[in-house]
């Protein structure tokens, strides 16, 4: 039986672009905005699975850095108040 997936927010940026922007240069393929934190939502059963999924789309070997992974509060359930 597969566990229920949750929504995770992953914060990523591109280290190479960030270094270039700090030197007032630009990456040949990526926009300067890649130097800033970007937020991606991922469905996964755990933070570790969310990290694995995001690393496939945004590989470290291309300069992407995962700054944070955290679960997103669900407001459509009957868990609270």
N, C-alpha and C positions, 0 to 999 in steps of 0.2 A: 504494500500500500504506500503510495507516494504522499509525502507531507504536503500540506497546503502552502502555496507560494505566498510570499509577502512582497510588499513594495519596499525597495531600498533606494535611497538617494546616494549617488556617488559623485564626489567632487573631484574633478580632474583638471589638469593643465598640462601644457607642453613645456618641458624644461628647456629644450633647444630654442624654441621661439622666445621664451622668457629671457634667456641669456642674450639672444640677438637684440631684442627690444631694449634691454638695458644698455647696449652699445649703440643704440640708434640705428640698428640695421634691421632688415626684414628677411624672413625665411622665403626661399624661392617658391615653395608650394603652399604653405600655410599662412593664414592671415595673422596679423599682430595680436588679434583678440585671443589667439591660442595661448598667449602668455598669462591670461587671466583665468581664474577659477570658473569652470563650467559645471553645470549640474545635470546629471543624467539619471533617469529613473530606470530601475531594473527589477524585473520579477524574479525572485529566487526563494529558495527555502531557508537560506542562511546568508549571513554577511560574506562568508567565504565563497559561496557559490556566486553571489553578486559580483564579488571581486574577480573571480575567474571569467565570468561573462564579459565584464567590462574590459578586462585585459586582452580578450580576443579582438574586440573592436578597436581598442586603443592600446597597442603594444608598447611596452617599456623600451624596446629596441628602437622605436621611432621617436622616443623622447617623452612619451606620455607618463605622467606621474599621477597616481591616485592619492589625493590628499586626505580623503575621508570617505567612509562608508557607514551609513546609519539607516535604521528602519524608519519608514515613513508611517506616521500615525494614521490609522484607518478610521474614518468618520462614518463609514457606512455599515458599521456593525452594532450589535446590541450589547456591547461589552461594558458600557459605562453608565453613568448617571441615569 
